Amino acid sequence: MADRTKIPRPRPTPETQHFWDGTREGRLLIQACNDCGHVYFPPRPFCPSCSSRNVDVLEASGDATLYSYVINHRPHPGFDGPYAIAVVTLAEGPRMMTNIVNCDQTPDALQLDMPLKVTFERLTDDITLPYFEPVGDAS
């Protein structure tokens, strides 16, 4: 059985603190540029498309599709293996790296473009991680 205390902990920075505050509240926060309209992740104080600092934080729907993944079979003290390391495309457009949970970690269960939804796991009082799980029964 994996020791969840062994999962590497992110270290929030002033630029990412709003994201971690959101996950702690069960909200997935991304950013959008008020000048060019680009929606992006990961958090940063300027738009990666036009470099504007006129950006806002918005709450993502939590809906996504599976863009790519690899099934990791190497041992890790914080995860029961095998486990999927994935890139998902959020409904709002940005992609983010995550893990797929609550389904079999096999190519049969993990189909590209499958619909996913965000779920959260509290690790500490300060850090809650966003993961994604299949919509409906995919296990």
N, C-alpha and C positions, 0 to 999 in steps of 0.2 A: 504494500500500500504506500502511495506517495505521501511524503511529508509536505503538506501545503505551506509550511513555514519556510521551505527551501526554494519557493518560487522567487526569482529575482524581483526586487521591488523597484519600481520607477522612482526617480527623484524629481519631484515637481520643481519647476523653475518659475520665475515671475511670468514668463510667457505661456507656460502650460498650466499654471495653478487653476485657472477657470475650468479647464478640461477635467482635472482631478476632483475639483469641487462638484462638478456636474455628475461625474460617475458615482461619487459618494451618495448623491441624491437620486440615483437611478435614472440619470439623464445623459444622453450622448450629445455633447456640444461640439459643433464645428464652427467654422468662420466663413464669412462672405464679405467680399469687397463692395463697398458702396459706390465706387467709381466705375469699375468694369463689370461687376456682377459675378465674378469668379467665386465659386464655393470651394473651400479647400480644407485639407487636413494633411499633416499635423499642424497644431497651433503654432502661429508665429505672429509677430506684431505688424507685419506688412503683407500685402498681397503678392504671392509668388508669380502672378501673371503680369501685373502692371507696376508693382512696387509701391502702390499707394498705402499709406498708413490709415486711410479712412475705411476701417473694417469693423464689422460687428460680429458678435457671437450669436449663433442661432442653434436652436435645439433640433437635432436630426430626428427623423421619424423612427429610427431604429431598424428600418427595413433595409435589406441588402440582398445581393446575390453573390454566389461563390465565383470569384474570378480565377483563382489559381490556388494550389496547395501542394504540400509535400507531406507525406506521412513519415514522421520521425520514429525510428525504431531504436535509436541510441538511448541508453539509460540516462535519466535525469532524476535527481532526488525529489524534485517538486512535482513531477507529473507521472501518472501511470502511463506506461507505453503500451502500444504505440499511440501517438497523438498527432493531430493535424495542425500544422503551422500553415496559416492561410492568408490570402489577400482577398478581401471582400470589396465589392463596389457598393457604396451606400446609395440609396434611392436618390439622394441629392447630388450624386456625381463623384465625390471623392472616393479614393480607395484607402483602405487601412489594413495594416497587418494585425492579425489576431489569431485566436484558436477557435476551432469548431468543436462544440461540446454537445453532449446529450444525444449522440448518435454513434453508430459503429464507425470506427476509424479505418474504413476500407474504401477502395475505389468504387465498389458497388453502391455504398451509402453516400459517398461524397461526389456528387455529380456537378460538373461545371454549370453555372447559371442557375443552380437550385436556389429557391427563395429561402432567405434566412431572416432571423430577427435577433436583436441584441438581447443579451441577458448579462447580469452583473454578478460578480463574486467579490464579496468584501474580504480583503486580506488583513487589513489593519484598520484602526480608527481613521487613518488618513487616506489609505489607498484602497480603492475598489476597481477591479479590472473589468473592462468590457470584453465579453466573449460573444460568439454568435452561435445560434442553434437553428436547426431546420424548422421551417414552418410546417406544422402538422407532424405526422408520424413518419420519420425517415430512418428509424433504427431497425 
